[in-house]
Amino acid sequence: MSQHYAITMPQLSDTMTEGVVVTWEKQPGDRVERGDIVATVETDKAIMDVEVFKAGYLAGPLADVGATIAVGAALGYITDTAGDVAIAADEVVAEQAQTEMIPHHAGTPIVMPQLSDTMAEGVVVTWEKQPGDAIKRGDIVATVETDKAIMDVEVFQDGFLSGPIADVGSVVEVGHPMGFIVDDAAKANDTGVTISADHKVQDTHKVAPHAADKPAHIPMPKAAPAQVSAEGSQPPVGRPQGRQASPYARKVAGQLGVNLTGLAGTGPSGVIVAADVARARPSMQEVAHSLPQVDVPGQGRKMTSMEKAVAHAMTASLTLPTFNVTMNINTAALTAAAKAKKVSVTVAIAKACSVAMAKFPRMNWAYQPVDKLVERANHDFGVAVMSNDGGLVVPILHGIEKKPLEALQADWTGLVERARVRKLAPAEYSNPTFTISNMGMLGVSHFTAIPTPGIAAILAIAANGPHGTPFTITGDHRVLNGADVALYLATLKQTIEAPESWLGAGGAAAETVAGAAATTSAPVSPIPEGNWDFPVVVVGGGPGGEDCARDLADHGVKVMMVNNEPFPGGECLWRGCIPSKAWRAAADVIRNRAHDADMGVDGTNTPKLNWEQVEKHRRWVQTSRGEMALKADRGMKIDVREGYGEFVDAHTLKITPVEGEPYTVSFGAAVIATGAPAFVPPIPGARENLATGGVLTSDTIWNLAKPPKKLGIVGGGVIGVEMAQIFRDFGTEVLMLERHDRILAEVEEEIAKALIASLEKEITVVTSADIKEASGKPGKMKLRYSNKGGANKEDVESVFDCDVILMATGKRPDTSRLNLDKVGVELDGAAIKVDARCQTSVANIYAVGDVVGGYMLAHTAATQGRVAASNLLGHASEYDQDRDCGVTFSRPQAGFVGLSVAQAKAKGIDAVEAKMPMSIDAKAMITGETEGMIKLVADKATGRIIGVHYLADHTDTLIGIGVMMVAGEMTLTQVAKAIFPHPTQTELFGELARRLLNRLRRTAKK
């Protein structure tokens, strides 16, 4: 039997979703070989050739010339059997023949430059430009890793970058092309090639930049000759008997303690040269590889130079006999003093370590093979910094012992900027005398760092705790002993806690502030240090972004908030909570009049809706609150910008304003709070009719000129239910369709059943519905659907004629405009993946609100915004969904706080509940609002209240008590003893608590 492979429409670019068939270069039955062009297609970029990489015979059916084919869909097929010209009509072909699009342009080559005398090849680290980008003489188009460092590649011709370009990680020989320059953007080629370590082309494909959080798969260039230094005062060793050695080799041998006898020489006539000496003394790499190696299953990739160096250094560190000493230090005074002097806490701590080291110089020494100690007076401290790609880089702050804080701060600012993009010169990262690693900024409560050969001690600083900040030194026992380190830490503690003794004018300021915080260390903010335009930018001005920005500004942090609307408020204010509740308020007035006659008030049961006044009132509430919010934000010194924000890299945001040119700002940390738009499922006709207004969403329903006479609603969640009842009260006939077996799936089951029974008296609800089509035009729409409603539960198809259709099918985050791939932020489906601290996979970027999924509620977003701000300020804070709450503004209103019994049991909690109907409540009987119930959920073991669930006309008021009980971890006993006023519906809580306590007491006796 023939084997078939699908020739699929390739994807040329991230924006390409489909292509149009222009020509077929082969016909069914023709033989095709790897690399053959079988067709041409027109994309959103240009007309391109489709190249296949599977030998065989072309088979049909072929897509028609002029046909539009989606990316990934079949253009045609390849078979392995001659004469087989078409697949069977019902055949499903799953296997694909690899295809690619190849344009045919070249240009002026950009060659791998020779950046050092020893360089023979380089590894492509980054492309700073992309194919099609305009480039000018002097532009940096790429960076490459040489045998010395990471260097820039500069071009000396104007034009446009074009492929084929060498992939990141490709090894390119000096003088060979890395890419090309063309004189016309239309000629730009979007092809990338993978070049292996032996300079062979392994793969050809479209260009796809590496995500910022993923290191490139970089093959390493061939090893360069060892670089050795002969600095120092050690005399050269003597000439080996009967052998020749260069003077420089003898000098290096003296410095490194290498015996030249028996050493093989590689110089002319066997002369021993410096490189031979360097090889004789084991390098960190050789030490690392001489230790036992353990095989690991899986396909490994080559390490980058940085990764290799760290791996070798860490393995070589196993040869050091080390020990750890920890002391808690109060950093409050130093933090305040550093702030007063406008220097970073990092620089201040480094200076304090240097000041304390004056009394203990041995901390700055190092062991030198063989059996030597290097006594160093220069304080060149390595300080760990997180780079933009997530790794750690250790730039060196030189001359700390002799420079004032201001000069050190200036040095440090430049070092950090270069370290984050891994652009340090060798002198800026080689040979530290002491190292400092501050993982406290990441919330780590305790850790020990690893010293590497060349230093005697490394300092690990953890997060501030109730007893201060743990400072742990790991020392090389060949140089230091326990007493050395303990005494040094005691002196360092005195130095840090009394900075006025060595900080001068700044110390006085520090002393004043420190007096107010005698026992508690100031929190250390994890906002990365640097010369940023803004320490924090917030992208999105809804409840999450605004609360985050306000908390940060309230603590003195300079913050910018980018919002794609003129006023803050987000969906809640402009398309959600506020406008819907304005409509709900008008609907409530109409609904409440039905009760008036029962209470003795006649003549009010025929209210008339004034739509123009309803809309006027709604818009007044929205604009008033928007203006108030913007005024408050600006009053708090938040820099509010209107426009769309997108990431350029992990510390740069591009802002596209409504008017004017786009611009960029740099930031230390960012908070994403961009919300989630309404989701429209792929129902035939649904998305097409969005533009006409025949289909509405929760984002567009506010454009209605008047209430519809007949409304079709797709989706039975909270939004659908609220809108259904609102328009029912406005006099609209409503049909609600839900594809699941019940509506209100997010509401506690018993509460939902009671509310559904009430709803079905007012509107038509069809569950397990299969929505077939939405068609027509505004005012004359048709909603076609089927459900198993026949006598034998067979599918019955129906059509609902209506004015408009509301797609109340929830919301889904859309992060496509944020360019998250450029910074490496991970997604969880469509949502941004965050932890309980609202931190993303990138340490300096947080995300809150609807964009992270979960409960898409305004107060949830606001809470998460405050959690993110708290963590950015250095205070450990987490969002706990198990204490969250929500209200469905139906009539009666459904609500929840915390967990249901089912949710609690799923978490392993032995939960119990009690419920009371509203019909027995005196106040409810008086007002004629007796429909519904309240349920209390408690942990049986502890008696703690973990959930409250409502169906009541005033849930929006009553829910506050449930929030305080769950958030405050109140027990049944505490609530049972509380005094509630009578007659109010709040007294039900005391009665519920007593009822549940009595039940638990009775069951405990059995």
Secondary structure in CASP SS format (residue, H / E / C, confidence):
PFRMAT SS
TARGET T0000
AUTHOR 0000-0000-0000
METHOD secondary structure of the structure
MODEL  1
M C 1.00
S C 1.00
Q C 1.00
H E 1.00
Y E 1.00
A E 1.00
I E 1.00
T E 1.00
M C 1.00
P C 1.00
Q C 1.00
L C 1.00
S C 1.00
D C 1.00
T C 1.00
M C 1.00
T C 1.00
E E 1.00
G E 1.00
V E 1.00
V E 1.00
V E 1.00
T E 1.00
W E 1.00
E C 1.00
K C 1.00
Q C 1.00
P C 1.00
G C 1.00
D C 1.00
R E 1.00
V E 1.00
E C 1.00
R C 1.00
G C 1.00
D C 1.00
I E 1.00
V E 1.00
A E 1.00
T E 1.00
V E 1.00
E E 1.00
T C 1.00
D C 1.00
K C 1.00
A C 1.00
I E 1.00
M E 1.00
D E 1.00
V E 1.00
E E 1.00
V E 1.00
F C 1.00
K C 1.00
A C 1.00
G E 1.00
Y E 1.00
L E 1.00
A E 1.00
G E 1.00
P C 1.00
L C 1.00
A C 1.00
D C 1.00
V C 1.00
G C 1.00
A C 1.00
T E 1.00
I E 1.00
A E 1.00
V C 1.00
G C 1.00
A C 1.00
A E 1.00
L E 1.00
G E 1.00
Y E 1.00
I E 1.00
T E 1.00
D C 1.00
T C 1.00
A C 1.00
G C 1.00
D C 1.00
V C 1.00
A E 1.00
I C 1.00
A C 1.00
A C 1.00
D C 1.00
E C 1.00
V C 1.00
V C 1.00
A C 1.00
E C 1.00
Q E 1.00
A E 1.00
Q C 1.00
T E 1.00
E E 1.00
M E 1.00
I E 1.00
P C 1.00
H C 1.00
H C 1.00
A C 1.00
G C 1.00
T E 1.00
P E 1.00
I E 1.00
V E 1.00
M C 1.00
P C 1.00
Q C 1.00
L C 1.00
S C 1.00
D C 1.00
T C 1.00
M C 1.00
A C 1.00
E E 1.00
G E 1.00
V E 1.00
V E 1.00
V E 1.00
T E 1.00
W E 1.00
E C 1.00
K C 1.00
Q C 1.00
P C 1.00
G C 1.00
D C 1.00
A E 1.00
I E 1.00
K C 1.00
R C 1.00
G C 1.00
D C 1.00
I E 1.00
V E 1.00
A E 1.00
T E 1.00
V E 1.00
E E 1.00
T C 1.00
D C 1.00
K C 1.00
A C 1.00
I E 1.00
M E 1.00
D E 1.00
V E 1.00
E E 1.00
V C 1.00
F C 1.00
Q C 1.00
D C 1.00
G E 1.00
F E 1.00
L E 1.00
S E 1.00
G C 1.00
P C 1.00
I E 1.00
A E 1.00
D C 1.00
V C 1.00
G C 1.00
S C 1.00
V E 1.00
V E 1.00
E E 1.00
V C 1.00
G C 1.00
H C 1.00
P E 1.00
M E 1.00
G E 1.00
F E 1.00
I E 1.00
V E 1.00
D C 1.00
D C 1.00
A H 1.00
A H 1.00
K H 1.00
A C 1.00
N C 1.00
D C 1.00
T E 1.00
G E 1.00
V E 1.00
T E 1.00
I E 1.00
S C 1.00
A C 1.00
D C 1.00
H C 1.00
K C 1.00
V E 1.00
Q E 1.00
D E 1.00
T E 1.00
H E 1.00
K E 1.00
V C 1.00
A C 1.00
P C 1.00
H C 1.00
A C 1.00
A C 1.00
D C 1.00
K C 1.00
P C 1.00
A C 1.00
H C 1.00
I C 1.00
P C 1.00
M C 1.00
P C 1.00
K C 1.00
A C 1.00
A C 1.00
P C 1.00
A C 1.00
Q C 1.00
V C 1.00
S C 1.00
A C 1.00
E C 1.00
G C 1.00
S C 1.00
Q C 1.00
P C 1.00
P C 1.00
V C 1.00
G C 1.00
R C 1.00
P C 1.00
Q C 1.00
G C 1.00
R C 1.00
Q C 1.00
A E 1.00
S C 1.00
P H 1.00
Y H 1.00
A H 1.00
R H 1.00
K H 1.00
V H 1.00
A H 1.00
G H 1.00
Q H 1.00
L H 1.00
G C 1.00
V C 1.00
N C 1.00
L C 1.00
T C 1.00
G C 1.00
L C 1.00
A C 1.00
G C 1.00
T C 1.00
G C 1.00
P H 1.00
S H 1.00
G H 1.00
V C 1.00
I E 1.00
V C 1.00
A H 1.00
A H 1.00
D H 1.00
V H 1.00
A H 1.00
R H 1.00
A H 1.00
R C 1.00
P C 1.00
S C 1.00
M H 1.00
Q H 1.00
E H 1.00
V H 1.00
A H 1.00
H H 1.00
S H 1.00
L C 1.00
P C 1.00
Q C 1.00
V C 1.00
D C 1.00
V C 1.00
P C 1.00
G C 1.00
Q C 1.00
G C 1.00
R C 1.00
K C 1.00
M C 1.00
T C 1.00
S H 1.00
M H 1.00
E H 1.00
K H 1.00
A H 1.00
V H 1.00
A H 1.00
H H 1.00
A H 1.00
M H 1.00
T H 1.00
A H 1.00
S H 1.00
L H 1.00
T H 1.00
L C 1.00
P C 1.00
T E 1.00
F E 1.00
N E 1.00
V E 1.00
T E 1.00
M E 1.00
N E 1.00
I E 1.00
N C 1.00
T C 1.00
A H 1.00
A H 1.00
L H 1.00
T H 1.00
A H 1.00
A H 1.00
A H 1.00
K H 1.00
A H 1.00
K C 1.00
K C 1.00
V C 1.00
S C 1.00
V H 1.00
T H 1.00
V H 1.00
A H 1.00
I H 1.00
A H 1.00
K H 1.00
A H 1.00
C H 1.00
S H 1.00
V H 1.00
A H 1.00
M H 1.00
A C 1.00
K C 1.00
F C 1.00
P H 1.00
R H 1.00
M H 1.00
N H 1.00
W C 1.00
A E 1.00
Y E 1.00
Q E 1.00
P C 1.00
V C 1.00
D C 1.00
K E 1.00
L E 1.00
V E 1.00
E C 1.00
R C 1.00
A C 1.00
N C 1.00
H C 1.00
D C 1.00
F E 1.00
G E 1.00
V E 1.00
A C 1.00
V E 1.00
M E 1.00
S C 1.00
N C 1.00
D C 1.00
G C 1.00
G C 1.00
L E 1.00
V E 1.00
V C 1.00
P C 1.00
I E 1.00
L E 1.00
H C 1.00
G C 1.00
I C 1.00
E C 1.00
K C 1.00
K C 1.00
P C 1.00
L H 1.00
E H 1.00
A H 1.00
L H 1.00
Q H 1.00
A H 1.00
D H 1.00
W H 1.00
T H 1.00
G H 1.00
L H 1.00
V H 1.00
E H 1.00
R H 1.00
A H 1.00
R H 1.00
V C 1.00
R C 1.00
K C 1.00
L C 1.00
A C 1.00
P H 1.00
A H 1.00
E H 1.00
Y C 1.00
S C 1.00
N C 1.00
P C 1.00
T C 1.00
F E 1.00
T E 1.00
I E 1.00
S E 1.00
N E 1.00
M C 1.00
G H 1.00
M H 1.00
L H 1.00
G C 1.00
V C 1.00
S C 1.00
H C 1.00
F C 1.00
T C 1.00
A C 1.00
I C 1.00
P C 1.00
T C 1.00
P C 1.00
G C 1.00
I C 1.00
A C 1.00
A E 1.00
I E 1.00
L E 1.00
A E 1.00
I E 1.00
A C 1.00
A C 1.00
N C 1.00
G E 1.00
P C 1.00
H C 1.00
G E 1.00
T E 1.00
P E 1.00
F E 1.00
T E 1.00
I E 1.00
T E 1.00
G E 1.00
D E 1.00
H C 1.00
R C 1.00
V C 1.00
L C 1.00
N C 1.00
G H 1.00
A H 1.00
D H 1.00
V H 1.00
A H 1.00
L H 1.00
Y H 1.00
L H 1.00
A H 1.00
T H 1.00
L H 1.00
K H 1.00
Q H 1.00
T H 1.00
I H 1.00
E H 1.00
A C 1.00
P C 1.00
E H 1.00
S H 1.00
W H 1.00
L H 1.00
G C 1.00
A H 1.00
G H 1.00
G H 1.00
A H 1.00
A H 1.00
A H 1.00
E H 1.00
T H 1.00
V H 1.00
A H 1.00
G H 1.00
A C 1.00
A C 1.00
A C 1.00
T C 1.00
T C 1.00
S C 1.00
A C 1.00
P C 1.00
V C 1.00
S C 1.00
P C 1.00
I C 1.00
P C 1.00
E C 1.00
G C 1.00
N C 1.00
W C 1.00
D C 1.00
F E 1.00
P E 1.00
V E 1.00
V E 1.00
V E 1.00
V E 1.00
G C 1.00
G C 1.00
G C 1.00
P H 1.00
G H 1.00
G H 1.00
E H 1.00
D H 1.00
C H 1.00
A H 1.00
R H 1.00
D H 1.00
L H 1.00
A H 1.00
D H 1.00
H C 1.00
G C 1.00
V C 1.00
K C 1.00
V E 1.00
M E 1.00
M E 1.00
V E 1.00
N E 1.00
N C 1.00
E C 1.00
P C 1.00
F C 1.00
P C 1.00
G C 1.00
G H 1.00
E H 1.00
C H 1.00
L H 1.00
W H 1.00
R C 1.00
G C 1.00
C H 1.00
I H 1.00
P H 1.00
S H 1.00
K H 1.00
A H 1.00
W H 1.00
R H 1.00
A H 1.00
A H 1.00
A H 1.00
D H 1.00
V H 1.00
I H 1.00
R H 1.00
N H 1.00
R H 1.00
A H 1.00
H H 1.00
D C 1.00
A H 1.00
D H 1.00
M H 1.00
G C 1.00
V C 1.00
D C 1.00
G C 1.00
T C 1.00
N C 1.00
T C 1.00
P C 1.00
K C 1.00
L C 1.00
N C 1.00
W H 1.00
E H 1.00
Q H 1.00
V H 1.00
E H 1.00
K H 1.00
H H 1.00
R H 1.00
R H 1.00
W H 1.00
V H 1.00
Q H 1.00
T H 1.00
S H 1.00
R H 1.00
G H 1.00
E H 1.00
M H 1.00
A H 1.00
L H 1.00
K H 1.00
A H 1.00
D H 1.00
R H 1.00
G H 1.00
M C 1.00
K C 1.00
I C 1.00
D E 1.00
V E 1.00
R E 1.00
E E 1.00
G C 1.00
Y E 1.00
G E 1.00
E E 1.00
F E 1.00
V E 1.00
D E 1.00
A C 1.00
H C 1.00
T E 1.00
L E 1.00
K E 1.00
I E 1.00
T E 1.00
P C 1.00
V C 1.00
E C 1.00
G C 1.00
E C 1.00
P C 1.00
Y E 1.00
T E 1.00
V E 1.00
S E 1.00
F E 1.00
G E 1.00
A E 1.00
A E 1.00
V E 1.00
I E 1.00
A C 1.00
T C 1.00
G C 1.00
A C 1.00
P C 1.00
A E 1.00
F C 1.00
V C 1.00
P C 1.00
P C 1.00
I C 1.00
P C 1.00
G C 1.00
A C 1.00
R C 1.00
E H 1.00
N H 1.00
L H 1.00
A C 1.00
T C 1.00
G C 1.00
G C 1.00
V E 1.00
L E 1.00
T E 1.00
S C 1.00
D C 1.00
T C 1.00
I H 1.00
W H 1.00
N H 1.00
L C 1.00
A C 1.00
K C 1.00
P C 1.00
P C 1.00
K C 1.00
K E 1.00
L E 1.00
G E 1.00
I E 1.00
V E 1.00
G C 1.00
G C 1.00
G C 1.00
V H 1.00
I H 1.00
G H 1.00
V H 1.00
E H 1.00
M H 1.00
A H 1.00
Q H 1.00
I H 1.00
F H 1.00
R H 1.00
D H 1.00
F C 1.00
G C 1.00
T C 1.00
E E 1.00
V E 1.00
L E 1.00
M E 1.00
L E 1.00
E C 1.00
R C 1.00
H C 1.00
D C 1.00
R C 1.00
I C 1.00
L C 1.00
A C 1.00
E C 1.00
V C 1.00
E C 1.00
E H 1.00
E H 1.00
I H 1.00
A H 1.00
K H 1.00
A H 1.00
L H 1.00
I H 1.00
A H 1.00
S H 1.00
L H 1.00
E C 1.00
K C 1.00
E C 1.00
I C 1.00
T E 1.00
V E 1.00
V E 1.00
T C 1.00
S C 1.00
A C 1.00
D E 1.00
I E 1.00
K E 1.00
E E 1.00
A E 1.00
S E 1.00
G E 1.00
K E 1.00
P C 1.00
G C 1.00
K E 1.00
M E 1.00
K E 1.00
L E 1.00
R E 1.00
Y E 1.00
S E 1.00
N E 1.00
K E 1.00
G C 1.00
G C 1.00
A C 1.00
N C 1.00
K C 1.00
E C 1.00
D E 1.00
V E 1.00
E E 1.00
S E 1.00
V E 1.00
F E 1.00
D E 1.00
C E 1.00
D C 1.00
V E 1.00
I E 1.00
L E 1.00
M E 1.00
A C 1.00
T C 1.00
G C 1.00
K E 1.00
R C 1.00
P C 1.00
D C 1.00
T C 1.00
S H 1.00
R H 1.00
L H 1.00
N C 1.00
L H 1.00
D H 1.00
K H 1.00
V C 1.00
G C 1.00
V C 1.00
E C 1.00
L E 1.00
D E 1.00
G C 1.00
A C 1.00
A E 1.00
I E 1.00
K C 1.00
V C 1.00
D C 1.00
A C 1.00
R C 1.00
C C 1.00
Q E 1.00
T C 1.00
S C 1.00
V C 1.00
A C 1.00
N C 1.00
I E 1.00
Y E 1.00
A E 1.00
V C 1.00
G H 1.00
D H 1.00
V H 1.00
V H 1.00
G C 1.00
G C 1.00
Y C 1.00
M C 1.00
L C 1.00
A H 1.00
H H 1.00
T H 1.00
A H 1.00
A H 1.00
T H 1.00
Q H 1.00
G H 1.00
R H 1.00
V H 1.00
A H 1.00
A H 1.00
S H 1.00
N H 1.00
L H 1.00
L C 1.00
G C 1.00
H C 1.00
A C 1.00
S C 1.00
E C 1.00
Y C 1.00
D C 1.00
Q H 1.00
D H 1.00
R H 1.00
D C 1.00
C E 1.00
G E 1.00
V E 1.00
T E 1.00
F C 1.00
S C 1.00
R C 1.00
P C 1.00
Q E 1.00
A E 1.00
G E 1.00
F E 1.00
V E 1.00
G E 1.00
L C 1.00
S C 1.00
V H 1.00
A H 1.00
Q H 1.00
A H 1.00
K H 1.00
A H 1.00
K C 1.00
G C 1.00
I C 1.00
D C 1.00
A E 1.00
V E 1.00
E E 1.00
A E 1.00
K E 1.00
M E 1.00
P E 1.00
M H 1.00
S H 1.00
I H 1.00
D C 1.00
A H 1.00
K H 1.00
A H 1.00
M H 1.00
I H 1.00
T H 1.00
G C 1.00
E C 1.00
T C 1.00
E C 1.00
G C 1.00
M E 1.00
I E 1.00
K E 1.00
L E 1.00
V E 1.00
A E 1.00
D E 1.00
K C 1.00
A C 1.00
T C 1.00
G C 1.00
R E 1.00
I E 1.00
I E 1.00
G E 1.00
V E 1.00
H E 1.00
Y E 1.00
L E 1.00
A E 1.00
D C 1.00
H C 1.00
T H 1.00
D H 1.00
T H 1.00
L H 1.00
I H 1.00
G H 1.00
I H 1.00
G H 1.00
V H 1.00
M H 1.00
M H 1.00
V H 1.00
A H 1.00
G C 1.00
E C 1.00
M C 1.00
T E 1.00
L H 1.00
T H 1.00
Q H 1.00
V H 1.00
A H 1.00
K H 1.00
A C 1.00
I C 1.00
F C 1.00
P C 1.00
H C 1.00
P C 1.00
T C 1.00
Q C 1.00
T C 1.00
E H 1.00
L H 1.00
F H 1.00
G H 1.00
E H 1.00
L H 1.00
A H 1.00
R H 1.00
R H 1.00
L H 1.00
L H 1.00
N H 1.00
R H 1.00
L H 1.00
R H 1.00
R H 1.00
T H 1.00
A H 1.00
K H 1.00
K C 1.00
END
